[in-house]
Amino acid sequence: MQVPWSIKLARALFLTLAVVLGGAVAAGFHAEIWIGTLIGLVVGGFFVLVDALLAQFTFREFSFGTFGLLVGLFCAWLVTKIGIMDLPWFRSLEDPDSIRSVVEICMYLIFGFLGITLALRSDRDQFSFIIPYVRFRRDASEGEPMLLDTNVIIDGRIPQVYETGFLSGNLVIPRFVLDELQRMADSRDPLKSSRGKRGLDAVQKLRDTKGIELTVHEAPGNHEGAAVDTLLVTLAHELNARLLTNDVNLGKVARVKNVTVLNFNDLARALQPEVGAGDELDISLVKSGKEKHQAVGYLPDGAMIVVNYASQFIGDTVAIVVSGVTHTSAGRLIFADLKQARAQ
């Protein structure tokens, strides 16, 4: 994964300070300054290497690990205080004080290690069970972040919906999603390349739109061959973020993982106007129906309306009266009659 420039700058400043500090310490001890700067460079380089090895280690995991360490050390302290090592058989051992010190150190090491590993394997729900009034999540007043997947970025409707106020919170695009868009844009397949370029243009539009807070999350890349969908669900769970997607299957998997899912298609279906028998509408007729006397028009949400005895009005906008509604696998199918014919 590409290292952000801010991390590179921080590492460079740290190395510089380590070298300067090493030289200053050497000068204070009247030693060769170059020896001090070399030692500072080695020590600074060691910690930079440790930082690089911990690149996938998040602050959340650090917090969990620290909490687990404290619990483990507390348990070890309890074990050493219950008086086992004050029993007569223990005091009869040769040099019991030295053995006691070794046993106590081993207890702290073992329980500290177990506390860290168990904490890192736990999730937010398990922590809230242990500490019921403390939640490892951001303040609700800030709004949960919203994680974007590849399809919903390419869709291009985010700025328009965001401006209406239906969406809130910080928009987050994982680095591996941007990488996938770049791979699509560079594809030799014209269709895939067009989708990728449209997605990258949509990201730029999001950056340029006032009022939208867009963050690129430097999440781990697809280095282990994991699917982007799997990485998205995992990251959404870790960030306690909502997932904005148009992928039905991805949404199902995310909901199983207790991730809140937002889908533009679900919103569109929820906003479909309720149409029932007797409702009057104005509709543009665009083509012939299955029967010769029928004409077909469409509502703004795409629902098909079949109008009886209206074939002569194709191309015109007419007033109709709904006679019935049928729900099919493809959506709603609405039947209607001409209002003037119904009046006669």
N, C-alpha and C positions, 0 to 999 in steps of 0.2 A: 504494500500500500504506500502511496506517495505521502511523504512527511510534510505537513503544513509548514509554510515559511515561518510562522510564529514560533513553532517548536524549534526549528533550526536556529532562529535568532536567539531564543532563550538558551539553547545549548552553547552557542558561540559565546554569549555573554558570560555564562557560567565557567567555561574553560578559560576565558580571559581573566576573570576574577581569581580563579584557582592559581593561574600562573603568576599573577601579580602578588597574590597573598603568599605563595611559596617563596618568591624572591624576597618579599619584605621580611618573612620569618627568618630566612637564611641570613639576611643582612643584620637582623637583630641578634643573631647568635655568632656574628662575625665569621660566617662560613661563606663559601663561594656562592655568589648569587645565582649562577647558572645551575648549580646543583639544586637549589631551592625551587627555581622555576621548572626544572625537569621533574622534580617530585610533585610539584603542583599540577603539572600537565598530566602526569601518570594518574594521580589520584582523581583529578577532574575527568580524565578520559574514562576511568573505571566507572564512575557514577553515571556518565553519559551512556556508557554501554549498558549499565543496569537499566537506565531509563528506556533505552531502545528495546531491551528484552521484555520490558513490562508495557510495551506499547498497547497491548490488547487488554491491559488491566485498567478498569475504569475506576472513577472515584467512588461510585456506588459499591463496587467490590472491595475497595480499600476500606470503606466505612464498615461493611459487613465483617471483613476480616479483623478489623480493630476491635469491633464489638465481641466477636468470637474469642479473640485473644484475651480480652478482659474477663470474660466469663470463665474461660479455661484456667486463667491464673487464680481467680477467686476460688474455683473448685479445688485446685491444688493446695491453696492456703488452708481450706477447710480440712482436707485430708491430713495435712501435716499437723493440724491442731487437735486432732481427736485423741491423741495420746498413745497411738500404737507404738511409737518409738520410745515411750517411757516405761514399757512393760519390762519386768525383771529379766526375761530371756534376752531381750535386746540389749539391756545394760550389761549383761554378762559377756557380750561379745568383746573381742579385743579391739581397742580403740573405737568405742561406740560413737564418740563425737564426730570423728572423720566419716564414719559410715553414715551417720545421720545427715551430715551435710551433703554427701553424694546422693543419698536417697531423695532428699528434698529438692535438689537440683533436677534430678530425673523426673520427679513428680511435676515440677513446673514446666519442664520441657514437653513431657507427654501430654499433659492437660492443655497446655498452650497450643500445641500442634493440633490436637483433636478439636479444640475450640475454633481455630482458624478454618480448618478443612470443613467442619460441619456448617459453619456460618456461610462459607463460600458456596456450599451446595444448596443453601436455603434460598427461598424467594421472599418477596414482600409479604405474601399472605402468611407464611410461617413466622415471619418476624412480628407481624401484627397479632398473631396468636400468643407469642411470648410477651410482647409489650402491647397490650390491647389499646392503649390510648396514644400510641406513637405510630405514625404512618410515615414510611420513607417515600414521600411524594411531594411534589411542589404544592404551594398554596393554591387552593381551589379558586381564589380570587384572580389569579393570573391566567386561569384557563389552561386546560391540558393541551400540550403540543399536538399537532396534527401531522402524522407521517404520510407522505405521498408515495404512491407506487407508480410504476412506469406507465401503465395504461391511463391512469387518471391525469397524468401530466400531458400525455399526447392528446387526450380528449380536448383540452384547451378551454374548458368552461370555468375553471377555478376563479380567475379574476372577476368574471361577471357575477358568479354566485357570491363571492366574498364581498363584493360591493353592496349586495342586497342586505347584508347583515346576518344571513343564515349560517355563515361560518365565522368562527372566532378562534383566537389563539395563534400561536406562532406556527408557521408552516415549516416542516422539516423535510429535507430531501437527503436521504443517505448517500454517501459517496458511491456505493456500489450501484445505486439506481442511475446516477449520472454516468458511471462507467458503462452500464448497459445501454443507455441512450447513445453514447459515443460509438459503441460497437455497432449498433443498429445503423447509425448515420454513415459509418464507414463500410457497411455491407455492400457486396456486389449486387444483391437483390434490389432492384429499383424500388419495389414496394416497401421493403423493410427500411431501406435507406431514407425514403421519403418520410416514413413514420418517425425515424430517429431524428431527422433534421427538424421535423415539426415539434417534436418533444423538446429539443434544445432551444428552439425559438420560444416555446412556451415558458421555459425556465427563465430565459432572459426577460420575457414580458412580465413575469412575476417579480423579478428583481426591480424592474422599472416602475411597477405599479405602486403609487403612493398608498400608504396605509397597510400594506402587506409586509409583515415581518417574516423574511425568508432566511432560513439557516441551513447550511450544508453540514450534515453530521458526518464527521470523519470516522464512520463505523468500520469495523474490519471488513475487508473485501472478500470476494468469493474464493479465498485461497485454499479452502479445503474442499472445493467442489460442491458446496452446498448451493441449493437453488436460491434464487433471489427472493422468491416468495417465503421460503423458510427463514431467511435472514431478516426479512421485513417483519414477520410475526414475532420473532425473537427480540428484535430491537424495539418494537412497539411495546412488548411486555416489559422490557427492561426500563424503558423511558416512561412507562405509565402513560403512553400516548394513544390518541385515537388514530385509526388507520383509515385513510380516505382512498377508496379503490372502486373501480367498476367491475372487478373480477369477482364473479359470484363464488367460485370455488375457494379463492383466497379468503373471501369474507367468511365462509363457513369454517375454515380452519382457524381463522383468527378468533372467531366467537367461541370455539371450543377452548381456546387458550385464555378466555375471559378478556379479550381485547375488544374495545368498543370500535365498531365498524360503521363508517358512513359511506353511502353509495348514492351517487347522483341519480342512477336509474330508479332506486327505491324512492328517492325524493320526488322524481317526476311522476311515478305511479301514484304516490300519495297526494299529489297536487292535481290529479286528473279531476275535472269537474264531474260531479255526479249527474248523470243524464237518465231520466226515467220517462215512462210513457206519459204523453201529454205535454212534454216540454216543447217549447217553440224555439227554433234556432234559425239563423241565417247561414247558409252553407254554399260554397262554390262547388259546382259539379264539374269533375275533371275527365271522366271517362265513362264508358258503358259498363253496365253490370252483367251478371251472368245471364239474366233474362233480357230479351230485346227491349222491354219497356223500362228497364231499370237504369238508373244513373248512380254513379259513385262519387262521394266527396269525402273529405277527411277533416277531423277536428285538429286543432293546433297540437295536441298531444299524440297525433298519429292514428287515433281510433277511426276505423272505417265506418262510413254511413252509407247505407244502400237505400235509395229513394225510389219508390215505386211510381211507375207511369211518369217518369221525368226525363226520358231519353232525349226528348226534343229540346231540353234546356241545358244540355252539356255545353260548358263554357260560360254559363251565366251563374249569378248568385241568386238563390231563391230562398223563400221562407218555407220552412218545413215544420211538421209536427211529428215528434217521435212516437212510434207505435210499439216498439219493443227493443230490448237489449239482450244480447246473448254473449256470454263469456266463453271464449275459446282459448286454446293453448297459445295462440298468437296474439291474444288481447281481446278487447271488446269489439263486438260487431253490432252496430246499431241499425235498426230498420225504421224507416220514416215514410210519411206521405207528404205530398205537396200541401201547403196550408190552404191554397185556393181550392184544391180538389176536395179537401176535407170539409171546407165551408159550404160546398155546393150540396 
